[in-house]
Amino acid sequence: MRLYWSPSVENYLGRVSKDRISEEVREGVSKEAASNLATLKKQAMAEEAAKRLAGKGWLPPVRRAPHAPESMLQAAE
């Protein structure tokens, strides 16, 4: 799934709260990448988060395999 799906405003980020967006960027990119998003309005925040998460292979919890072996996760990177 990591190879084929990427979070966008349309398919995920526009549907979750601003707090959740910050949390996702913190997890998928870094604490620093998420820190300056909080001042943005929701739409701008979601758009910027999509750019920052692009190509990172990050998936929201609902799209993650429940028991994916660590070797599979490393192979996708």
Secondary structure, 3 states (H helix, E strand, C coil): CCCCCCCCCCCCHHHCCHHHHHHHHHHHCCHHHHHCCCCCCHHHHHHHHHHHHCCCCCCCHHHCCCCCCHHHHHHHC
